[in-house]
Amino acid sequence: MPTLDPWELHVTPTLIISTALATRDFQNVHHDRDAAVRLGGKDIFVNILTTTGLVQRFVTDRLGPAIRIRSIRIRLGTPCHAYDTLTFTGQVFGDRVEVTGRTASGVHVTGTVEVAPPDGAGLSGDGAVAS
């Protein structure tokens, strides 16, 4: 079971706000720090659609842009706030990639990404696309 190289992402307020707006998520906890704190958070935090996109990016960055994503199933844990560092790790099990994203507060996301190689290719033992 090949292990994918980790990816560290420094989460900025701009990343959180811009991706929330891009996914048409206008919930105040994703762009208004005062509202997020008033509602019990420590700061604004990443929305689920952004987390899903980051999981997909992690897999395609590691396996190559030609890899086909068949499905993504995730479960959220602790919030990922502005100024957190989100570290993704993953392992390849055939056509399945198990992904975990952690911050200093704990596990933010766990998930399974079902992948398929590009037409006419296969996955090599290290998870890379082999022609």
C-alpha positions in Angstrom: 0.0 0.0 0.0 1.9 3.1 -1.2 1.9 6.2 1.0 1.4 9.5 -0.8 3.7 12.4 0.0 2.1 14.8 2.5 0.8 18.2 1.5 0.8 21.1 3.9 -1.6 24.0 3.2 -1.4 27.2 5.3 -5.1 28.3 5.5 -5.5 32.0 5.1 -8.7 34.0 5.6 -8.6 34.8 1.9 -8.6 31.1 1.0 -11.6 30.5 3.3 -13.6 33.5 2.2 -12.9 33.2 -1.5 -13.7 29.5 -1.7 -16.9 29.9 0.4 -18.1 32.6 -1.9 -17.0 30.6 -5.0 -19.2 27.7 -3.8 -22.1 30.1 -3.1 -21.9 29.4 0.6 -22.8 32.7 2.2 -23.0 31.4 5.8 -21.5 34.0 8.0 -19.1 31.6 9.8 -17.1 31.4 6.6 -16.5 35.1 6.2 -17.4 37.0 9.3 -15.0 36.4 12.2 -17.2 38.2 14.8 -20.1 36.0 13.9 -18.1 32.9 13.9 -16.8 33.7 17.4 -20.2 34.7 18.6 -21.5 31.3 17.5 -18.8 29.5 19.4 -15.9 29.2 17.0 -12.4 30.6 17.4 -12.3 32.1 13.9 -13.9 31.7 10.4 -13.5 28.1 9.1 -13.4 26.2 5.8 -16.7 24.9 4.4 -17.4 21.3 3.4 -17.2 22.0 -0.4 -13.8 23.6 0.0 -12.6 20.6 2.0 -13.9 18.2 -0.6 -12.1 20.2 -3.3 -8.8 20.1 -1.3 -9.1 16.4 -0.9 -9.5 16.0 -4.6 -6.6 18.3 -5.3 -4.4 16.3 -2.9 -5.1 13.1 -4.8 -4.8 14.6 -8.3 -1.6 16.4 -7.4 -0.1 13.1 -6.1 -1.4 10.7 -8.7 -1.3 13.1 -11.7 -3.8 15.3 -13.4 -4.9 12.6 -15.8 -6.2 10.4 -13.0 -10.0 10.2 -13.0 -11.9 10.8 -9.8 -14.9 8.4 -9.6 -16.2 9.4 -6.2 -15.2 11.2 -3.0 -16.7 10.3 0.4 -15.6 12.4 3.3 -16.3 12.8 7.0 -15.6 16.1 8.8 -14.0 16.3 12.2 -12.5 19.4 13.9 -13.0 22.7 12.0 -10.1 24.1 10.0 -9.8 27.7 11.0 -8.0 30.7 9.5 -4.3 30.5 10.1 -4.3 26.7 10.7 -1.9 24.5 8.8 -3.9 21.6 7.1 -1.7 18.6 6.4 -3.0 15.9 4.1 -1.7 12.4 4.0 -2.9 9.4 2.1 -2.5 5.8 1.2 -3.4 4.0 -2.1 -5.2 0.7 -2.0 -5.7 -0.3 -5.6 -8.4 2.0 -7.0 -9.1 3.6 -3.6 -7.2 6.4 -1.8 -7.7 6.8 1.9 -7.1 10.5 2.8 -6.7 12.3 6.2 -6.4 16.0 6.7 -5.1 17.2 10.1 -4.7 20.5 11.9 -3.0 21.1 15.2 -6.5 20.7 16.8 -7.0 17.2 15.4 -8.4 15.4 12.4 -10.3 17.8 10.1 -11.3 15.3 7.4 -11.1 11.6 6.6 -12.2 10.3 3.3 -12.1 7.7 0.5 -11.5 8.8 -3.1 -12.3 6.2 -5.7 -10.0 6.7 -8.7 -9.6 5.2 -12.2 -6.6 5.6 -14.4 -6.9 7.5 -17.7 -8.1 5.4 -20.6 -5.6 2.8 -21.5 -3.4 3.2 -18.4 -3.1 1.5 -15.1 -1.9 2.4 -11.6 1.7 1.4 -10.8 2.7 0.0 -7.4 3.4 3.5 -6.0 0.0 4.8 -7.0 1.3 6.7 -10.1 -0.3 6.4 -13.5 1.6 3.8 -15.6 1.0 3.7 -19.4 
